[in-house]
Amino acid sequence: MSENADEVDSGAAEGAVAGGAAVQGSAARGAGAQGPAAQGSAAQGSGAQGAAAEPAKPGSAAPAGSGAGVAAGAGGSATATPVTAAAAGGAHAGAAASAGPAGGGAGAGAPVGGGPAGGFDASAWQARQALIQQQRARAAAPAAWAVRIRPVEAAPIRTATLIAAVLAGLAAALLLGDGMGPGLLVAVLPAIAAAYFAARAAGRKARPWTVVWAVGCVALLVVPALRDSAWPATLAILSAVSLASLALHGVRTWPGVLFSPFGFVDSAVNGVGWAWTGLRSRSGGLGRDRWLPVAKAAAVALGLLVVFGTLFASADAAFADLLGDLTPEVSVGDGPVRVLLFVLGAVLALAAARTTAAPLRWDRIRIAPGRARSRLEWALPLVVLNLLFAGFNAVQLAVLFGGYDKVLKSTGHRSYAEYAQQGFWQLLWATLLTLVVIALALRWAPRGGAGDRRFVRAVLGTLCALTLVVVASALRRMDFYVDAYGLTRLRVSVAAMELWLGLVLVLIMAAGVFGARWLPRAVAGSAAAAVLAFGLLSPDGMVAERNVTRFQQDAKIDLAYFQSLSADAAPALDRLPDPQRSCALRGINDELAEAGDVPWYAMSLGEYRARKILRERPLKASYEDCSRLGTFGSRVEP
């Protein structure tokens, strides 16, 4: 209602309250009238003639005989709006100017606020509409960062890229239906080829960091081929995807390192359309004389393989076994799953190729630094925190390296293992929060010159050094705890994470000395290296090895916990004497028996070793013996 009142020039109204209903080119009659808008109508009363239906042009006078006018009453004011409105003198009825006879009327034709008399300001209305359209367009427009990261136009997809994507889909359908083993690495190779062909078409050249990421990606995909345990294999696959995104996008900043994996989502959607456009462009020029010879050659090759392969398999049993092991088994019941895997493999290969051809430019996202603080305002909280860290570390040095008997007595703990258990998780959180504090401190650090930079390095470097002592204290606590209670998956995982956090602190200290341009990629590379080392060291094997060694020393063992370990633990558990050996391996044996025969491309090295051990030395202990030793009891980690 208020916008209409601002955009329409109303006529004189007796007793009208300011801001009434819109009236275009008309005069209203009646005290307190706020009726609906009337376009081109004439006001009746006092011999008034009908006003023109068309609004008067700017600067023109009111038509003769019109009772419409602008009432200028005492105390009345007009606000300059895009289209002038008549303001009634006063806010109540009785203070309005009455319309006079034809050609008369108090204040008739007097413009208010620079607008036309008794008419519609078309130019002002058009200006306001243009402003509204601009505001709507601005609201509908994408954010500035979304515009900056848009990729360049991708070059047309090559035939080699299309073929590689199809091969990736076939490999995924044939090799991944039975599990994640060496087949995953084989299925990824066509996708790597598709990205390579797309990079050549786009004219992109490999840089040193790109080669590092690519090699790391392939190395991480070796972990599922080596380890039967699902959790290090899953971490390795996720890390491989992250490194692939870094290699294909070519990023080097923090936004690029953090957001580049999300670029695969955009590339997966656009990659399908990109491939479809390429297929349609080829359909017109792909005549029968081009595809028919290829189809004939493929059919002949397939026929020869089937005929001679069948003959050789029937002639030699060893060759038949080899051929059966190498050939993927596909049944009608697996059809939907195989089709889904084919689509997934082809789409992922197209996403990798599309990302290579036209990567999102994540490095163009700029994070503005915070307002620089003064030295006192910035340093006071950090200096206090450094003093607190120094006091805590002084106590830790005394406790960790001897002289903790008094501490145990004062705290009421019976052993240092209990004391260590109480504080490890708190120290882990302290390390994580310290990294957050460092990031926020760098955002609001003083930046007045070289002196401020040296000051910031000194304060934050001291905090990093003190935090490294906290990391050492946490690891020392975990070592005591493992000696007392044994090693578990959770404990080895958090210890590995604590070690990586310590490495990140060292990298931050090095960045303060040599510059931080390389820091985002170094942190990403260190995380991938940690995941790779974690998978290659076989955490389940480490857990079993440590607990077997502990059993040989003090005859303490938790057979119930071994039932949840993967086949990677079989070589270490095989060292136990019976009946402990048979009971410890019972869970692995049952799991492998339930899985049945597994093809080579779905069998990891850890599973292969476990099957060999169980085949050569079968289990001897009975269910009753294992139950008596507590093999099937529940276990709660302290």
N, C-alpha and C positions, 0 to 999 in steps of 0.2 A: 504494500500500500504506500509506503513512504517513497519507494522509487518512482511510482506513478505520479505521486504528488510533486516530485522534483522534476519530472520530465514533461509535464503538461502545464501550459500557461492557462490558468483558470480565469474566468471573468469575475465581475464584481458580484459578491454575494452578501446579502443582508444577514448580519448576525452569524456568518460562517466562522467556524473555528479554524484557525490556521492549520494547514496540512490535511485538508479534506480530500474527497475523492477526485480523481482526474477528470477534467473536462476539456476537450479539445475543441477550440473555436466556438464556444457556446457561452451563454450567460445563464446563470442559475437564479431561480426565483424562490423566495421563501426563507424565512428566518431559520438559521441553523441548518440549512440544507447541506447534506453530505451524500447526496444520491449517487447513483451509478453514473459512469461516464457517458456523456452524450456527444456524439460526433456530428457536427454540421447541423445541429438543431437550434431553433430560435427560442429565446426566452420570452415568455408571455408576460404582459403587465406593463402599465404606464405607457401604452401606445408604442412599445418597443418593436422595432422591425426585426425580422429574423436575421441572425448573423450568417455570414458566409460559411458554407460547409467546409471550405478549404481554409486551413490556417493561414493567417497573414504572414508574408515574408518578413524576415528581420528588417526592422527600420520603418515598416509601413505603419500607417495610422489605423485606428479602428474604423470600421465601416460606418457611414452615416446612418443615423437612425438606430444604431445599436445601443441597447442599454448596457452592454457589457463594458466594463471598465475596470480600472484598478482602484481599489479603495485605499486611500491613504488616511488612516485614522490616527488619532493621537496615540502615541506609544507604539504604533504598529511599525514593524521593520521587515525588510525583505532580505533574504539570504541569497547570495549569488550562487545559483546552481546551474548545471548544464542547460536546463530550460527554466526560464523564470516563472515563478508562481506568484499569484496575487495574494497579498497578506491582508487579512481583514484588520481594520483598526481596532485593536483590543482583542481579547481572546473570548469574549462573550457576546451574545446577541444583544442588540441595542446600540452597539458601538460601531455598526457598519455604515458605510455610505450608501444611501438609497439611490436606485437608478432613476434618472430624470426622464423627461419626455424625449422624443426623437431628436437626435442631434445634441442632447444635453446629458447631463450626468456628472455628478461630482467627480472630478479627477479623471474623466474619461480620456482614454488614449495615453495616459501618462505611464511610461515604461518603468518597471521596477527592477533593480539589480542589473541594469544594462540590457535587459531582454526586450523583445518587441512588445508592442502594445496589443493586448487581447489576442495574441496569435501564438503560433507554434514555432520555436526556434529550431529549424531543421538542421542547421549546421552544427549546433551544439548537441542535438540528439544523435546525429551521425558520429560525432566525435566520441560521445559516451559509449555508443555501441561498439565502435572500433576498439576502445579501451577494454570493454568487457571481453571482446573476442581475443584480444591479446592476452588477457589474464587467463582465459580458458585454455588457449594454446600453450601458455607457459606451464599451466598445471598439468596438461596432458603430455608435455614433452618429457623425455627420459632425463634422468639425473645427469649432471655434467660428467661424473666419473664413468657412467655407462657409455656415454658418447666417446670418451677418450680411449676406452679399451677396445672399441670395436675393431675387428680385424679388417685387413685389406681384402679386396675381392679375390677369392680363390681362383687359381687357374683351372681350366677344364680338367676333369679327372682323366688320367691315362688308362689305357687298356690294361697295362701291367698292374696298376693299382686295383682295378676291378677284379682281375684274375686272382691276385693275392688275397683280396677280401673273401672271395668265394672259397679259396683253399683254406683260409682261416676258419670259415664256418664249417667246412667239411671235417677239418681236423678236430674242432671242438666237438662236433657231433659224434665222431667215431672214437675219440680218445678220452673224453671227459665224462662219459656216461657211467663209468665204473669207479671213479674216484680221482683224486688229485695226486698223481705220481709224476713220473717222468713225462707222461703224456701232456701235462700242462706246459712244460718247456717246449715240447715239440709243437703244440698248438699255437704258441705265441710267435714262433718263427715266421709264419706267413704274415702276421700282423706287423712284425718289424719290417719285413720286406715291403709291405704296402706303404708304411711311413717313409721308407727310404725312397721309393719311386715318387711319392708325392713331394718329398723334399727336393729331389732333382728337378722335377717339373717347376717348382716354385723358385728355383735358383738359390736355395738355402745351403750354406756350407757348414760343416761340423766344426764347432769350436772346442777348445780343450775341455771346458766344463760339460759340454754336451756329450763328449765321449766318456767322461767320468760317470755321468748319470746313466748313460746307456749300458756301460759295462756293469755298473752296480745293479741295475735293473735285472740284467740277465743272471748275475750272481745270486741275487735274492730268490729268483725263481728256481734255483738249484736246491734250495732248502726243502721244498715239498718233495723233491725226488730223493732226498737223503733221510728225512725224518718222518716217522709215522705219527708223531704227536701233532695234534691239530692246532694247539695254540701258538707254537713258534712258526708253524707253516702259515697260519693266518696272518700273523704279524709280518712275515716276509712278503706275502702277496700284497698286503696293503702298502707296505713300504715300496715295493716294486712299482705299484701304480703311481705313488707319489714321485718317485724318481723319473718314471716315464713322462709324467706331466712337466717336470722341470726340464727334461731334455727336449721335449717337443715345443714347449713355450719359450725356452731360452731366457728365463727370468733370472734376476739377480738381486731384487729388493725383497724386503719383508712382505709387502702385499703380494708380490709375485709368488714367493715361496709358500705362503699360506693359502692363497686362493687358486693357484694354478690347477690343482686337481679338479676343481669345479668346472674348469673349462671343458672337460670331457663330456659333461652333460650337454652343453651347447653344441659341441662338435658332433655328438651322437645324433642329435635332432637334425642339424644342418647337413651332416654327412650322408644321411639317407636321401635327402633331396638332391644333394650334390651328385650322388651316384645315379639317381633316377634321371637327372638332367643329362648326364653323360650317356646313359643307355638310350635315351630318346634321340639324342643327337647322332648316335651311331646307327639307329634303326633304319634311318632313311638311306644311308650310304652303304649298309651291310647287305649286299646282294647275295643271291643264292650261290653265285660262283665263288664267294669268299668263305661262307660258313660251311657249305656242304662238304668240301674236301677235308676240313678239320674234323667234322663230325664222322665222316667215313673212316679217317685214320684212327680216331679214338675208339670207334666201334671195333675195328680190326684188331687194335692193340689189346682191348679188353677180351675179345674172343680168344686170341692167342694165349693170353695169360691163363684164362680159365681152362682151356684144353690141355696145354702142356703142364700147367700146375697140377691139374688132376692126375695126369699120367705119372708125373714124377712122385706125387704123394702116394699113389697106389703102388709104385715100384719100390719105395724105400720108406720104412717106418720112421727112421730118424728124421728124414726130410719132412715127412708128414707131421711129426710132432713140432718141428721148428716152424713149419708153415702155420700150423694151428695156433702156436703161441704168438706169432707175429701178426696174424690177421685178427682184427677186432671182431668180436661177436656181436651181431645186431639181430634182434628179434622183433617180431611184429608188435609185441607188447611194449617195447621200448620206443616205439615210433614217435609218440608225442614228445617224450623227453628229448629224443635225438633232434627232432625238428626245432624245438625250443633252443637247444644248444647250438644248432646251426645258425639260427637267427641271431642269437646272442654273440657268437663268435664273429659273424660277418659284420654286425653293427659295431662291435668294439674295434675291429680292424678299420672300418670306415671312419670311426671317430678318431683313431690315431692318425690316419692319413689326412683327414680334414684339419685336425689340429696342426699338423706339420705344414699343410698348404696355406692356412690362414689362421695363425694362432691369435688368441685374444692377448692384447698388449697390457698385461697386468702391471707391468712396471710403470705405466703412466699414472697409476693412482698415487697421489701425493698426500701424505699425512702431515698436516701443518704442525709444527712444534708448538708446545704450550708457551704461555707468556713467561719470559725469563724472570726468575726471581733474584732478589739480591742475595749476596753471599750469606748473610746472617740468616735470612728467612729460609734459604735452601739447606744450609749446612747444619743448622742447629739440631733438627730431628735426626739427621744421619749420624752426627757425632755422638749424640746420646745413644743411638742404636749400636754404634761401634763400641762404645764403652760397655754396654750390656753384653755384647758378644765377647769382648775381651775378658770380662769377669767370668762368664760361663766357661770359656775355653781354659782359663787358668784352673778352674776346678776340675775340668775334664782331664787335663794333662796330669794332674795329681792322682786322679782316680784310675785312669786307664793304664798308667804305667807304674803301678804299684802304690801302696799306701791307701787302699780302699777298704781295709778292714774296719776302720773307724766309721766310714760312710755306711757300710752294710749294717753295723751295729746301731747307728743312729736312725737309719731308715726302717729297720725292722725286717730287712730281707734276709732270708736264710742263705742265699747264694748270689753270686754276681750274675748268674743267668736270669734270675728274677729281676734283679736291678736293671739289667740290660733290656729285658723285654718291656719294662715300663716306659723307657724313654726313646726307643728307636723310632716309633711312628711320629712322635712329636718332633724329633730332629729332622725327619723326612719332610714334614710340613714346613718346618722352619727354613729348610733349604729352598723349597718351592716359593714360599712367600718372599724370601730374600731376592729371588730373581724378579718377582713382580715389583718389589721396591726399587730395584735397580732400573727397571724399565721406566717406571714413573719418575724417578729422580732424573733420568736423562731427558725426559720430556720437558721438565721445568727447570733445567739447570741454567745457571748464569752463562751468558754468551757474550760478555763484553770484550773479550780479546784473548791473547795468548795466556795471560795470567789466570783468567777464569778457567780456561781449559786445563791448565796444570792443576789448579785447585780441585776441579771436578775429578780429574784422574786420581789425585791423591786420596780424596775421601772415598770414592767408590772402589778404588784399588784396595784400600785397607779393608773395606767391608767384604770384598771378594776373598781376600786372604783369610780373614777370620771365619768366613763361611766354609772355606775348605777344611779348616780344623773341625768344624761341626760335622762335615761330611765324613772325615776320618773317624770321629767319635761314633757316628751312627754305624759305620761299617764294623768298627771294633765291637760295638755292642752286639751286632748281628752275629759276629764270629763266636762270641761267648755263648750266645743263645743257641746257635746251631750245635756247638759242642755238647751242650746239655740236653737238648731235645731232638736233635737230628735236623736234616735238611728236608725241606718241602718245596713244592712248586712255588707257593706264594713267597716263601723266604728268598729263594734264588731270584725271583722276578724283581722284588723290591730292592734287593741288594744290587742287581744289575742297573736298575733305574737310578739308584743313588750314585753309583759310579758314573753314569752318563751325566747326571747333574753336576758332578764335580768337574767333568771334562768341559761342560758348557761354561762353568765359572772360569776355568783356565782360558778358554777362548775369548771370553769377555775381557779378561785382563790383558791378553795379547792384543785385542782390538784397541784397547786404550793406549797401547804403545805404538802399534804399527798402522792404526787406522781401521775403521769399521766397515769399509766398503765390501769386504769379503765375508763379513760375519754371517749374514743370513744363509749363504750357501754352505759355509763351514758348519754351522749348526745342523742344517739339513743333512749334510754328508755324514756328520758324526752320528746322528740318529740312525741313519741307514746302516752305517758300519756297525753300530751297536746291535741292531736287530740281526744283521748277518752273522756276527760273532755269536750271538745268543743262540741262533739256530744251528750253526755248525758245531757248537760245543755240546749240543744235545742236552737240554735241561733235565729231561727225564732220566737220561743216562747218568748225569751228574748226581741227581738225587739218589738213584739206586746205588751208585758207586760209594757215595759218602756214607750211606746207611749200612752197606755191607762192611765197609771198613770199621765202622763203629761197632758192629756185631762181633767182628773178629777181635776187638779190643776188650769189650766189656759184656759181650753176650746179650746185649739189648737190641731188640728189633721189633718193628711194628709191621707185622705181616698184613694187617688189614689195609694199611695205607697203600701197599704195593698193588692191590687189586685195581686201583684207579689209574695206574701208570700205563703208558703206551708200550708198544713193542720195542721202542728204543732202549728200554731198561733191561731187556732180556740178557744181553751179554754180561752185565754186572751181576744180575740176580743168579745167573748160572754158576757163579763162583760159590754160592752158599752150599753147605752140606745138606743132605736130606735128613729129615723131612722138610726142613725150612725151605730148601730150593723148590721142591715141588709145590709147596703151599704158596710161595711167593709168586711163582709163575702161573698159578692156576687161573688168575684173572686174564692174563694175556693169552693163555691157551684157549680158554672159552671164547674169547672175542675173535680169535683167528678161526676157530672151528665154525663159529656162527657165520663169519664172512664167506667161508668156502673158498673155492679156487678163484684167484684174482689174476687177471692178465698182467703182463709185464709193465704195460704203460700206466697201470693204476697201482703198482706195488712199489713202495719206497724201499730204500736200502735197509732201513731199520726193520721193516716187516719181513724182508727177505732173510735177514740174519736170524730173526726170531723163529721163523718157520724152520729154518735149517737146524737150529739148536733143538727145538722140540721134536723134530723128526729123528734126529740122531740120538737124543737122550730123552725119551718120553718120561712123563711124570709118573712117580711111583707111590707117593703118599695118598692115602685114602681120604675121603671127605671127613670121616670121623677124626682122623689124626689132625687134619688142618683145622677143624673146628675146635679141637682141644687146645691148639696153639693160638687161638684167637684170630684166625684168618678172616672169619666172616663177621667179626664184631664191628660195631660202629666206632668211629674215632673222631674226637673233637680236638682240633688243634689248640694248644694253650696259647 
